[in-house]
């Protein structure tokens, strides 16, 4: 039987919401079906097992968090300098704020990966591929900085986003714009 890709995406989006709201322990086929508003048993027809489901959720999270082609094209029309890198970092924060469930779900997946070797392998590949994509994008777009600049900004931004989601009062007293500017300046260096 052919699977409906729109239904698969609906189930994955529901799984992301369940992970964000209930954690990995709450991620059941029944919970996904309920969140998606589909008949009981639907999710089990699409995902053979929990590892398969979690691996596909990780991929879906990254799809949802990717900037639109239009947004990237608009940004790349700007001068390729530190200010553009700063804009990209602010855009990451905006996407995280717009889809907090994705980042919370990814945190749950990362924790679950410490206990599930197959998920760890799949998630490692997804994250490593994403990081390589960002490094290549930076080089091809002729943005300032080298591989280590991109890697440093990736880890700094990931930490900042997770801190804002889990312990927002730690970051709240800080000026977010200033903090991001400092991260970019330290990663890229002075003009």
ABEGO torsion letter per residue (X at the ends): XBBBAAAAAAAAAAAAAAAAAAEAAABBAAAAAAAAGBBBGAAAAABABAAAAAAAAAAAAAAAABBBAAAAAAAAABBBBAAAAAAAAAAAAAAAAABAAAAAAAAAAAAAAAABAAAAAAAAAAAAAAAAAAAAAAAAAGBBEBAAAAAAAAAAAAAAAAAAAABAAAAAABBAAAAAAAAAAAAAEBX
